Amino acid sequence: MTLSHKERLRRAIRHEPVDRLPTQINYTGKMAAKLAEAYGITTGELPARLDNHLLRVDLTFRPRVSEDGVAGFDWWGAGFDTREEGYFVCVSPLQESPDLDAFAWPDPHAPGLLDAARRLIAVDNGEHFVVPNFGWALFERAWSLRGMVEFFMDMAGNPGYAAALLDHIADIQVVLARRFVELGVDGGYFGDDYGGQVNMLMSPAMWRKLIKPRLARMFAPFREAGLPIFMHTDGRVEQILPDLVEIGLTAYNPVQPEVADFTWLRNTFGKRLAYYGGISTQSTMPFGTPDDVRAAVRKAVSELAPDGTGLLVAPSHRMMSDVPLANVDALLAAFAELGEEST
């Protein structure tokens, strides 16, 4: 029996048998244009062309750009550099004016915030696994508003202020999480980077004091509804992965090959944790050969899903426009072979 994309992913993250492993390819706007042109389709048709299983929905709000066009502001008021393909914060509103009471916090109760998400869910008609996109969820949200250097200094030298800022953010995110659960999403998706490629960005003790309890509050609406939780957190975070599992993490992303030991993950967590990612966008996808891409897919599958489930196979991060089309084609071919092997 052929499963829907939603059911295939739902079963995989529960370590239940699937007809084939689910797959996902995310991309930047610039890469979307490159792919759409190459395949002769619109960017809106890309998710179907790439056979994506996960559908992330976002808040509906009116975008704002600075007068010089350099900063594009998100719902929270942080400004991102429009000249860059990735995420580069260039305006942090609490950097110069740190007064939390004077800051114009966004209203999570505002009507219309979930309008686009509601429309996408209706059009999808239950085919894909829908999650709200809580990117820049907590720690990253704090430093995007306060400034990275300033917030690191706050955590070390003024932890009361850091905690208050994190509480403001968590309070808003919890309201949004409850609204998305009521809307009928299939799980939660959070993004919050805690690690570099050598070690964590803060001590595990500091993370457990400032981040963990607030993140647990943000996970809670999904857990209480019996829904799974996906989380993207970069770098070497092995020291806190047991904590994340403890507070409800279901599927860990990006499983970045440069820093993650696939065998250690499987041996340590068994079926308590599923995985999403596993194929490097730092080295293999932009700089490897098509053969390297196919080998990376085989490695991820054999080591993270040795029993044929428990994995959403994907590039570790959004593909940027430096990825050659030949490598995208090799990735899609390797994904297709996974389906053939399971038949």
Rosetta blueprint (number, residue, H / E / L):
1 M L
2 T L
3 L L
4 S L
5 H H
6 K H
7 E H
8 R H
9 L H
10 R H
11 R H
12 A H
13 I H
14 R L
15 H L
16 E L
17 P L
18 V L
19 D L
20 R L
21 L L
22 P L
23 T E
24 Q L
25 I L
26 N L
27 Y E
28 T L
29 G H
30 K H
31 M H
32 A H
33 A H
34 K H
35 L H
36 A H
37 E H
38 A H
39 Y H
40 G L
41 I L
42 T L
43 T H
44 G H
45 E H
46 L H
47 P H
48 A H
49 R H
50 L L
51 D L
52 N L
53 H L
54 L E
55 L E
56 R E
57 V E
58 D L
59 L L
60 T L
61 F L
62 R L
63 P L
64 R E
65 V E
66 S L
67 E L
68 D L
69 G L
70 V L
71 A E
72 G E
73 F E
74 D L
75 W L
76 W L
77 G L
78 A L
79 G E
80 F E
81 D E
82 T L
83 R L
84 E L
85 E L
86 G L
87 Y L
88 F L
89 V E
90 C E
91 V E
92 S L
93 P L
94 L L
95 Q L
96 E L
97 S L
98 P L
99 D L
100 L L
101 D L
102 A L
103 F L
104 A L
105 W L
106 P L
107 D L
108 P L
109 H L
110 A L
111 P L
112 G L
113 L L
114 L L
115 D H
116 A H
117 A H
118 R H
119 R H
120 L H
121 I H
122 A H
123 V H
124 D H
125 N L
126 G L
127 E L
128 H L
129 F E
130 V E
131 V E
132 P E
133 N E
134 F E
135 G L
136 W L
137 A L
138 L L
139 F H
140 E H
141 R H
142 A H
143 W H
144 S H
145 L H
146 R H
147 G L
148 M H
149 V H
150 E H
151 F H
152 F H
153 M H
154 D H
155 M H
156 A H
157 G H
158 N L
159 P H
160 G H
161 Y H
162 A H
163 A H
164 A H
165 L H
166 L H
167 D H
168 H H
169 I H
170 A H
171 D H
172 I H
173 Q H
174 V H
175 V H
176 L H
177 A H
178 R H
179 R H
180 F H
181 V H
182 E H
183 L H
184 G L
185 V L
186 D L
187 G L
188 G E
189 Y E
190 F E
191 G E
192 D L
193 D L
194 Y L
195 G E
196 G L
197 Q L
198 V L
199 N L
200 M E
201 L L
202 M L
203 S L
204 P H
205 A H
206 M H
207 W H
208 R H
209 K H
210 L H
211 I H
212 K H
213 P H
214 R H
215 L H
216 A H
217 R H
218 M H
219 F H
220 A H
221 P H
222 F H
223 R H
224 E H
225 A L
226 G L
227 L L
228 P L
229 I E
230 F E
231 M E
232 H E
233 T L
234 D L
235 G L
236 R L
237 V L
238 E H
239 Q H
240 I H
241 L H
242 P H
243 D H
244 L H
245 V H
246 E H
247 I L
248 G L
249 L L
250 T L
251 A E
252 Y E
253 N E
254 P L
255 V L
256 Q L
257 P L
258 E L
259 V L
260 A L
261 D L
262 F H
263 T H
264 W H
265 L H
266 R H
267 N H
268 T H
269 F H
270 G H
271 K H
272 R H
273 L L
274 A E
275 Y E
276 Y E
277 G E
278 G E
279 I E
280 S L
281 T L
282 Q L
283 S L
284 T H
285 M H
286 P H
287 F H
288 G L
289 T L
290 P H
291 D H
292 D H
293 V H
294 R H
295 A H
296 A H
297 V H
298 R H
299 K H
300 A H
301 V H
302 S H
303 E H
304 L H
305 A L
306 P L
307 D L
308 G L
309 T L
310 G L
311 L E
312 L E
313 V E
314 A E
315 P E
316 S L
317 H L
318 R L
319 M E
320 M L
321 S L
322 D L
323 V L
324 P L
325 L H
326 A H
327 N H
328 V H
329 D H
330 A H
331 L H
332 L H
333 A H
334 A H
335 F H
336 A H
337 E H
338 L H
339 G H
340 E H
341 E H
342 S H
343 T L
